[in-house]
Amino acid sequence: MPNNKSANTATTLGSLGIAPYKEKRGEEYMNADQLKHFRSILDAWKIQLMEEVDRTVSHMKDEAANFPDPVDRASQEEEFSLELRARDRERKLLKKITKSINSIDDEEYGYCESCGIEIGIRRLEARPTATLCIDCKTLDEIKERHINR
């Protein structure tokens, strides 16, 4: 995926079949239309991830074989291991998506958990599960790097 944020957003939304939100002059932040837009993004993303889990389970059932050649067996085990790691990351992402959907229901979506300011439409389109504004996220990453030295 490209590093360009607008290209990244377009790719993320495009892969879900959702157009970027077009803000109207003077509209209130996180109004009903915006919340509906983000719920559709999160719901579509959740469905996409769940379908991927189903495909993985089917693939692993269909492809599971007891190869007599140890190299073939090791290759298959490595492939399955990579798939399972990817699904584990997606499982964690599904929890974040569910948390974001719940925050929409609680009318808290789109606001920084740390300082309370608006996260922003474009940032949320790029990362719909974001819970921190860009400034708080930057500070969080700086602290994390400092601690991990």
N, C-alpha and C positions, 0 to 999 in steps of 0.2 A: 504494500500500500504506500502511496506517495507520502512524503513528509509534509507537503503543502497542506495547511489546515483546511482551506476551502476545497481543495481536491479531495482531501480525506473525508470531509463532511459530505460532499456530493457522492463519493463512492459509498460511504456507509448508508446514507439515505437511499441512494440509487439501488444498492443491492437489496434493500427492503421494499423497493418500489414506492418510495415516499418522496415527494418534492419538498425542498426546503420551505420553511415557513416564511410567508411574505408579511412583514409587519406593516400595520396600518398607522398612519400618522396619528399621534396622540393616544394610542390605545394603551390600556393599563397592562402592566407586566403580569404575566401568568393569569391572564383572563381565561374565560371558558374555552375560547378557540385555541389558545396556546396549549392549555392543559389537554384538550382533545388531541391536538397534534402530537404531543409528547406521549400520551397514552397509546396512540396508534403506533408510534415508533417502538415503544417498549413491548407492546403486545406482539407486533410483527417479529421483532427480534427474538422474543421468547419462543414463539412458534417455530422460527427458523432453527434455533438451538435444539429444541425438543425433537424436531425432525432429524437433525443430525445425530442425536443420541440414538434414535430408532434405527437409522441407517447403520450406525456403528455396531449395534447389537446384531442386526441381521447379517452384516458383513462378517463379523467374528464367528457367528454360528455357521454360515455358509462356507467360510474359508478355513475353518478349523480342520486340520488334518494332522495325522501323526506320521510325519515324514520319516522314512528310514534313514535318510542322510542327515547327519548332525548339523551340517551347514545350512541346509534348507530349513530344518526345524528351528535353528537359532535365528535365521532371517525372519521367519514367521513370528517368532516370539518377540523379536525386536519391533517389528511392524505393529503388533498388537499392543506392546508396551507404549509406543509413541501415541497410538490412537487413544489408549486409556488415559495417558497424561493430558492429552488435548481435551478429552471429555471431562476430566477432573477440573481443569481450568474453566471449562464451560459451565460446570456445575456451580462453581463459585460465582461465575458471572450471572447465572440464573438467580442466585440468592440476591445479588445486587439489583437485578432487574425487578424482582418481586418487592424489594425494599423501596425502590423508586416508585413503583406503581402504588404501593401503600402510602408513600408520601404525597402522591397526587390526591389520593382519597382523603388524606388528612389536611390537604391544602397547604402543605409545607414544601412542595416540590419547587425547585428553582431558586432556593435561597440557601446561602452558605451556612452549613452547620456550625461553623466556628464564629463568624462575625455577623451573620444575618443579612448581608447585602445580597443583591441579585447576582446570580451566577452568570446569566446572560443566555440569550436564545442561541447564538452561534456555538458557544461552548457546549451547551446542552445537546445541540444537534450532533456535534462532533463526539461527545461522550455523554450519552443520555443518563448514565448512572452517576454523573459527577455530583458530589455532595459539598465540595469546597469551591469558592471563587478562585480565580487564577492567582491572586495574591496570597491567599491562605495556603493554597496547594504548593506554591513556590516555596513559602516559608517551611512548610511541612517537609518538602523534599530536601531543603538545605539542612534542617535539623536531622533528618534521617541519615544524610551523608556524613554529617559531623559525628553522630553517634556510632556509625559503622566503621569509623577509621581505625 
